[in-house]
Amino acid sequence: MTETEIAIEESKTEQQSRTAKFAQWLMDRDAKREEKESNLEGLMKFNIFLSTLTLVSVAGATALDYAMIAWLWV
């Protein structure tokens, strides 16, 4: 092999290495993004649960107030 062929082979190896590193970086970034989306889904579900609980408690308190008013009126 001549020096030129050796240099070409080394540059190909370096390019493949760069490509492999870039591909690994993309996969890691995608995994982090999926993890973040999963956390957001959990927070959204908790938010819906908490909103429903608040609505039920407010509606229950209002119904109790009306029941007490009706009871006192009788």
Secondary structure, DSSP 8 states (H G I E B T S, - for coil): --HHHHHHHHHHHHHHHHHHHHHHHHHHHHHHHHHHHHHHHHHHHHHHHHHHHHHHHHHHHHHHHHHHHHHHH-
